[in-house]
Amino acid sequence: MRRVGLFGGTFDPPHLGHLAIAEWARTQLELERVVFIPAGTPPHKRRRELSSDTLRQVQRRFARAQLYLVLGADSLDDFSNWHAPREILKLATLVVAARPGAGRRAGLRGVPRRRLVWLDNPVLALSSSAIRARARAGRSIRYLVPDAVARYIARHRLYREAP
């Protein structure tokens, strides 16, 4: 059976921590691929994450694939507040990456052990908000984001204060 990872988030900007987690999940779980699903609106602001509707669409795209939803431990902490968490657990196994200061066991309520996998990933204290702050302050983001992302941010003067 095909094994496909899904990694949802705002990725604003996408950084090397995101890529490392995706690769760690791909290799540890022997996934065929990890599909990034960018969200236009920060999901934690609306108390929603990758919705069951999105998962149903992906399930149709990858018929007969076993789906794995990759998320950070900080997102697991809030899983019970997501849109349709029980439906999500029917459609995908949660794959949780360690994050600094996150992963309280409260997020595990109602999550069957067979639907949860913890990654054995190194913990990187890297966040999109910290990268945005560095860019806003005119500081280097080299080695924190892929080179193409750094060039795009610089070219479009993203995250800078308005003139």
N, C-alpha and C positions, 0 to 999 in steps of 0.2 A: 504494500500500500504506500502511496505517495505521502510524504510528510512535508507540510508547508508551514513555515513560521510567518506570523503577521505581527508587524511592529507599528502600532499607531502612536501618533503624537503630533505636536505642533512643529517640532524640528526647526525652531526659529532662533538661531540657525542650526542646521544639522552639524554635529561635531564628532570628533573622533571617539568620544565615549559612546555615542549611538552606534557607530560602526563597529566598535569593539564588542558591544553587547550582542549585536546582530550576528557577528561572526562566532562569538562564544556559543550562542544558542545553536547556530547552524552546525558547528562541529560537535558539541556535546550531545545534541539530540539527533545527529545524523539527518538533518533536514535537507531536502532537495534544494530549497531556497528560503530566503526571508524576504518578504514583500513589505516595503515601507508604505504606510498609509497615512499621509499627512492630513492633519485636521486644520482647517482654516481658522477655527475659533478655539482658543485654549480650552480643552475639555474640563479641566479642573475649575474653571470659572463658571461653567454651566452645570457642574456636578454630573457630567456625562463623560463617558469614554467611548471607545469603539463600540457602537451600538450593535444590537442583535441584527438590525436590518443590514448593516455593512457586512457582518459575518455571514448572513444568508447569501448575499450577493457573491462574496468571495467563495463560499461553499459551492455555489453554482459554477463559478469559473474553474474551480479545482475539484471537479466531481470525483468522488471516491477518495479524496485526500483526507488524511488526518490533519486537523488544524491545530496549531499551537499559537496562542496569543502571548507575545513577548511584552513584558512590562517591567518597570522598575519597582522595587519594594515600596517606594513612596506611593506609587499608584495602588498597590495592594492594600496599603493602610486604609484607603478610602473605597475599596471595592464594593462594599455593601451599599454605598450611595450611588453607584453607577446606574445607568439606565438598563433595566432588565438583567441583573446579574445572574439569575438562575438560567435564563435563556442562553446567556453567553457561555455558562458552564456546560450546557448541553451541546453546544456547537464547537467548543474549543477547550483544550487543556491550557491552563495558565502556566506560563514559564516566567519565573520571577528572577530578576537580576538584582544582586545586592547593590544597595545605594547607601551612602554615608548617612547615619542617623535615622534610617528607615527600616521598615520590616517588622513593625509591632505585630504581635500575634493576634491583635483584635481584628485585623483585616482578614483573618482566616475563618472567621465564623461563617458557617454555611458552605464552606468550600471543601468538598470531599477530597481526601488525600490522593485518590487516583486521578483527580483533575488538576493537580498542582505539582509542578517540578521546580525545584530551586536550582538555579545555575551556580556553578562553582567558579564564578567570575571574579577577577580582581576588582576591588572597589576603587572607582575613580571619582575623586571629588571634582567633577567637571559638570557644569550646567550651562544651558543656553542663556539663562539670565546673567550669569557671570561673564559669559563671552560678550553679550550685548553691552554690559556695563564697561568692559574693557574697550570695546569698539567706540562707545559713546565718549569715553575719556581720551580717545586717540592712542590707546596703548596697543601693543602688538597682540594679535591673535594667532600668530604663526605657531604651527604644531598643535594647535587646539582644534582647528577645523581643517578639512581637506583644502589643498591649495586653490582649487577652483572656487570653493566657497569663499575663501579669503579675498580672492580677486573680485568676485561678484560684489561682496560687501563693500570693498574699497571703491570699485567703479561706480556703484550706485549710492555711495555715501550712506549706507544703511546704518541705523541706530545712532546717527549723529543728532545733536540738538539742532533744532530749526535755526536757520541763520537770522 
